[in-house]
Amino acid sequence: MDQTNITTASDSYNIKIPAFEGPLDLLLHLIKENKVDIYDIPIAVITGQYLHYIEIMKDLNLDVAGDFLVMAATLIHIKSRMLLPVDEEAPGEEQEDPRLELIHRLLEYQAFKDASLGLREREEEWMNIFHREPLKEDDEAVTESTEHEPYLFDVNLFDLIGAFKKILDTAPPEVVQITREALTVKDKISHIMEMLENNDTVRFEDLFNEDRSRIQVVVTFVALLELIRLGLIRAYQEKDFGNIWLINPQKKETQTTVQG
């Protein structure tokens, strides 16, 4: 991937990765994306893809924590051990799979994530239980427009980066520096918010319809990450690796208030 620096004036535009999304989240994302057995991880493939994601994150000026680099070194170490010939004369306990410790960490982490998700879903169910007044005639149109909305769930950073990678792969290669004079993240933030003012939801891919040059794609994605970080936009998916939809949460709250 060509190096692209995103700057606003003289300072780099850096975005911090949410603390709850770390290297184990990225590994679980790659395991799901490749549809592989967590007990039999193709370490060479996953390591290559993991390092590629790290490259993308650095190119986007995302603040890559040291934990990601430690995991990268761990994966490379496991990969090197997997390449060594098996010592058939060694006792069975000394022939332990080099991936075993990592597998245990992933399984334990996934269990905690599942438990946390269950508690969160239960909390949201209780929050949605409230007394509802009879609808007025003026409210019927609003209700009809929301009755058939698909069930959506939140996406994480790596779902977004995966979708971004697909868009970026179709962009022509360029080696440029994006400056305030050429194109700013602030401009793209305004443009995205305008799109969501005119539409209840916007598909992720539709953000890049106007111009798929590498500059536009990268800056648009950085603007989107900033909007999500600020809580001005939420991103949802219909299913794993399905379409990603962007929603203005303030607009949805206003609609719910009207219906209540």
Secondary structure as UniProt FT lines:
FT   STRAND          5..8
FT   TURN            9..10
FT   STRAND          11..12
FT   STRAND          15..16
FT   TURN            19..20
FT   HELIX           23..34
FT   TURN            38..39
FT   HELIX           43..59
FT   TURN            60..61
FT   STRAND          62..63
FT   HELIX           66..83
FT   TURN            88..89
FT   HELIX           92..94
FT   TURN            98..99
FT   HELIX           100..127
FT   HELIX           137..139
FT   HELIX           140..147
FT   STRAND          153..154
FT   HELIX           157..169
FT   STRAND          177..178
FT   TURN            180..182
FT   HELIX           185..198
FT   STRAND          201..203
FT   HELIX           204..208
FT   HELIX           214..229
FT   TURN            230..231
FT   STRAND          234..237
FT   TURN            240..241
FT   STRAND          244..247
FT   HELIX           249..259
//
